[in-house]
């Protein structure tokens, strides 16, 4: 029995349309699954196959511009502290639940799984230090120890208070400079209504000095969100003795 028989003698164009529709449906279902598998690479749900578990600190985070089901694919730079061996830096990209973006900000401690033969094959498997490993303290903008990340709102609130205090010091003592927003990452945490906590990846251009890349975290007014989108130019304050210390200048 042919497809034409099943369709009751339909014309070739109708048969073609049915087949094309079926093909589109299959592709629309398979493509996201293939993409997720591609993003994960050789990572399993628990991390890297035959990987070593270690504690790491997030030193940089950026928005790749890709989302799946409203969850961002984020890039991470990690300072990894193996249980045996010297610390090393690695980068990875993986999906983050949009409601948990605030738990994966720079300075936070995470558990990772990595391939010792190829340390760039690395995957974040949890928040907090690896079991049995000491958790490194986060060094805030003022150099004071920060909080160890936990999956609860109280710690996020405490961390935001620390960031705000660090930013206030830098606004009072830092040098002003224009900066272009490279990426915008919303923590999905709101303060005093709908004012979002965000992390911005920036290209800072100090007058008469070389430009440099940095990031700044803080709370912005919900009405000013459009002014902080990628491509926009904002003003910041930075520490000329430590270019990793940058804050949004709200003045």
C-alpha positions in Angstrom: 0.0 0.0 0.0 1.4 3.4 -1.0 1.1 6.8 0.8 -1.2 7.8 -2.0 -3.5 4.9 -1.1 -3.5 5.9 2.5 -4.4 9.4 1.7 -7.3 8.3 -0.5 -5.7 9.2 -3.9 -4.6 12.6 -2.9 -2.6 14.6 -5.4 1.2 14.6 -5.3 1.2 18.2 -4.0 -1.0 17.3 -1.0 1.2 14.3 -0.3 4.2 16.6 -0.5 2.6 19.0 1.9 1.8 16.3 4.4 5.4 14.9 4.2 6.9 18.4 4.6 4.7 19.2 7.6 5.7 15.9 9.2 9.4 16.7 8.6 9.1 20.2 10.1 7.4 18.7 13.2 10.2 16.1 13.6 12.9 18.7 13.2 11.3 21.2 15.6 11.3 18.5 18.3 14.7 17.0 17.6 16.7 20.3 17.0 16.4 21.6 20.7 17.4 18.1 22.0 20.4 18.0 19.6 21.4 21.5 20.7 21.3 20.7 24.4 23.3 17.6 23.7 25.8 19.7 21.7 26.1 22.3 24.5 26.7 19.6 27.1 29.2 17.9 24.9 30.5 14.8 26.7 29.0 16.0 30.0 26.6 13.8 31.8 23.9 15.0 34.2 26.4 14.6 37.1 29.4 16.2 35.3 32.3 15.0 33.2 32.5 11.2 32.6 35.2 9.7 34.8 35.8 13.3 36.1 37.6 14.5 39.2 35.5 16.5 41.7 36.9 19.7 42.9 36.1 23.1 44.4 36.2 26.2 42.2 35.6 29.9 42.4 33.7 31.7 39.7 36.0 34.6 38.6 34.0 35.7 35.6 30.5 35.2 34.2 29.1 36.4 30.9 25.9 36.1 28.9 26.4 34.1 25.6 23.1 35.5 24.2 21.6 32.1 24.0 18.5 30.9 25.9 16.5 27.7 26.0 13.1 27.8 27.6 14.0 31.2 29.0 17.1 29.8 30.8 20.4 31.4 29.8 23.4 29.7 28.5 26.1 31.4 30.5 29.9 31.4 30.2 32.0 30.9 33.3 35.7 31.4 34.0 36.7 29.3 37.0 39.6 29.1 39.4 39.8 25.4 40.1 41.4 24.0 43.3 42.0 20.2 42.6 42.2 17.9 45.7 45.7 17.0 44.5 47.7 19.4 42.4 48.1 23.1 41.6 45.1 25.4 41.0 44.3 26.2 37.4 41.9 28.4 35.4 39.3 26.9 33.0 36.3 28.1 31.1 32.9 26.4 30.4 29.5 27.2 29.1 26.3 25.7 30.5 22.6 26.3 31.1 21.6 28.1 34.3 18.1 28.1 35.7 16.9 31.7 35.2 15.6 31.7 38.8 19.1 30.7 40.1 21.3 33.1 38.2 22.1 35.0 41.4 23.7 31.9 42.9 26.3 31.8 40.1 27.9 35.2 40.3 31.7 36.0 40.4 33.2 35.2 43.8 30.9 32.3 44.5 32.2 28.8 45.3 31.0 25.9 43.3 31.6 22.2 42.9 32.9 21.1 39.5 33.8 17.9 37.7 36.7 18.0 35.3 38.8 15.7 33.1 42.3 15.6 34.6 43.7 14.8 31.1 42.0 17.8 29.6 41.0 20.3 32.4 39.1 22.4 29.9 36.4 19.7 29.9 34.8 20.9 33.1 31.2 21.2 34.3 29.7 22.9 37.3 27.8 20.3 39.3 26.6 22.2 42.4 26.8 25.3 44.6 29.2 25.4 47.5 32.5 23.6 48.1 33.1 20.0 47.1 32.4 17.5 49.9 35.4 17.3 52.2 37.1 20.4 50.7 37.6 23.8 52.4 35.6 26.5 50.8 37.7 29.5 49.7 36.4 32.9 50.9 35.1 35.3 48.3 37.2 38.5 48.2 34.9 41.4 47.8 35.7 44.7 46.1 37.2 46.0 49.3 39.2 42.9 49.9 37.1 41.7 52.8 36.0 38.0 53.0 32.6 37.5 51.5 29.9 35.0 52.0 29.9 31.3 51.0 27.0 30.8 48.6 24.1 28.8 49.7 20.8 28.1 47.9 18.7 30.4 50.0 17.4 34.0 49.7 19.0 35.2 53.0 22.5 34.6 51.6 21.6 36.4 48.4 20.4 39.4 50.4 23.6 39.4 52.5 25.7 39.2 49.3 23.8 42.1 47.8 24.5 44.2 50.9 28.2 43.4 50.7 28.3 44.3 47.0 26.4 47.6 47.7 28.8 48.5 50.5 31.8 47.8 48.3 30.3 49.8 45.5 29.7 52.8 47.8 33.3 52.8 48.7 34.4 52.7 45.1 32.0 55.4 44.1 33.6 57.7 46.7 37.2 56.9 45.8 37.3 55.6 42.2 38.1 57.3 39.0 35.3 58.0 36.5 35.3 56.6 33.0 32.9 55.8 30.2 32.2 52.1 29.5 30.4 50.1 26.9 28.0 47.4 28.0 29.1 44.1 26.4 26.6 41.8 28.1 23.7 42.2 30.6 22.9 39.4 33.1 19.8 39.7 35.3 20.1 37.8 38.6 16.3 37.4 38.7 16.4 39.0 42.1 14.5 42.3 42.8 15.0 44.9 45.5 12.5 47.6 46.7 9.9 46.5 44.2 11.0 45.6 40.7 14.6 47.0 40.7 16.8 44.2 39.4 20.2 43.0 40.6 22.4 42.7 37.6 26.0 41.9 36.4 27.4 43.8 33.5 30.3 42.8 31.3 32.0 46.1 30.4 34.7 47.6 28.2 36.0 50.5 30.2 37.8 53.3 28.4 39.6 55.6 30.9 40.5 59.0 29.4 44.1 58.9 28.1 44.6 55.2 29.1 44.2 51.8 27.5 40.7 50.3 27.5 40.2 47.2 29.6 37.5 44.6 30.2 35.8 44.3 33.6 32.4 43.5 35.2 30.2 45.3 37.7 27.4 44.0 39.8 24.7 46.0 41.6 21.1 47.1 41.7 19.7 49.4 39.1 16.4 51.1 38.8 13.8 49.2 36.7 13.1 52.3 34.7 16.8 52.5 33.7 17.1 48.9 32.5 17.1 50.0 28.8 20.1 52.2 29.4 22.2 49.2 30.5 21.6 46.9 27.5 24.5 45.6 25.3 25.9 48.4 23.1 24.9 51.2 25.5 27.5 53.5 27.0 27.4 54.2 30.8 29.7 55.9 33.3 31.5 53.9 35.9 34.0 54.4 38.7 37.1 52.2 38.8 40.1 51.6 41.0 43.3 52.5 39.0 45.4 50.2 41.2 43.0 47.3 40.7 41.2 47.2 37.4 38.9 44.4 38.5 37.2 46.8 40.8 34.5 48.6 38.8 31.1 49.9 39.8 28.2 51.6 38.1 28.3 55.4 38.6 24.7 56.4 39.4 25.6 60.1 40.0 
